[in-house]
Amino acid sequence: MLGTLLDLKIRHESQNKKSLDDVMRGLYKEYYQEKKRGFTDLEFREMCERMAGTKLDEVFDYAYTTKPVNYPKYFDYAGLDIIMPKPLPGGDFGAIVRDTDGKLIVTAVEPVASAAQAGLRAQDEIVTAQGVVVNADSFDTLLRSKKAGDLIEVAYTRGDTTRRAQIMLGPKMDNSTFTITPKPHPTALQAAILKDWLRGP
């Protein structure tokens, strides 16, 4: 996905004269053919910025941080509208939990979500929520009864230690569907980028 954003950014900044393909050709020629070696992360970035003719701080920030990606901005370069996921009823805990041998275990935590900020980690066992012992079904029912911004208190164990955390629920999103459609009246540059990017006739 970041490769797509990088390609679209390079095309936009170079007025569609350069692309990620040119970056890869440049790297092959300069480092493999001429210097007889591979290239570093910094050299890759420098080649991308050389082709774009500008700094590409934002795109590379996406690679090195958990900063949310501004997809509409980048797809707009190709004259495309992207409709982001819609909110669903309930609140998002920011972690995936599963029933494992009768225990409610955290299997993954989203890096910037409230659960992570409260200190939860993968393999923690959630024992109670709002003071009530929970399993996967009852915990899901609790989350569906809440909304973004609500606080829930959970008790969880890590090893032999029991801890408590107040977690603010985030918005629950339908991440299964993204809709991408061409703009009805793209600029000449947008139309050219889209055509070349899709290798159209």
Residue, then its C-alpha position, 0 to 999 in steps of 0.5 A: m500500500l505504501g508503494t502505491l502511495l509513493d508511486l502516486k506521489i512521485r507521479h504527482e510531484s513530477q507532473n507524471k514524468k517519473s514514477l516508482d518504476d523510474v526509481m527502481r530502474g535508477l537504483y538498478k543502474e546506479y547501485y547494481q550495475e555501476k557500484k556492484r552492490g545493493f542500496t541502503d534505506l537512505e539511498f532508496r529514499e534519496m532516489c525517490e526524492r530525486m525522481a519526485g523533485t521534492k522531499l517525501d517526508e509524509v510518505f516515509d513517516y507512514a513507513y516508520t510510524t503508526k500515523p494514520v494514512n491520508y488515503p483520499k489525498y493520495f488517490d486524488y492525485a490520480g483523480l480517484d475518490i475513496i470512500m472510507p469505512k463507515p462507523l458501526p454501532g458500538g465501541d472499539f476496544g482497540a484489541i482482538v480478544r479470543d476465548t482460549d481454553g475458557k480464558l479471554i485472551v488478548t491476541a493483538v493490540e492496535p498500536v495507537a488504540s486506547a487499549a495499547q495506551a492503557g498498557l494491554r499487551a498480547q497474551d494478557e487475560i481479561v478477567t472482568a469488564q465493568g466488574v463482571v467476569v466476561n467471556a468472548d460473547s459477553f465482552d462483545t455484547l458489552l462493547r456493542s452496548k457502548k459507543a465511542g468515547d465511553l470508558i470501560e474498566v477491565a481487570y486483566t492478568r499478566g503472569d501472576t499479576t492482576r492489573r486494572a485499566q480504564i479504556m476509552l472506546g474508539p469508533k467501531m468501523d466497517n473496515s471490510t469495504f472501501t469504495i474507489t471511484p473516478k472523479p467525474h471531472p479530473t484535471a488533465l494531470q489527474a487523468a494522465i496519472l490514472k491512465d499511466w498508473l493503470r497502464g491504460p490504452 
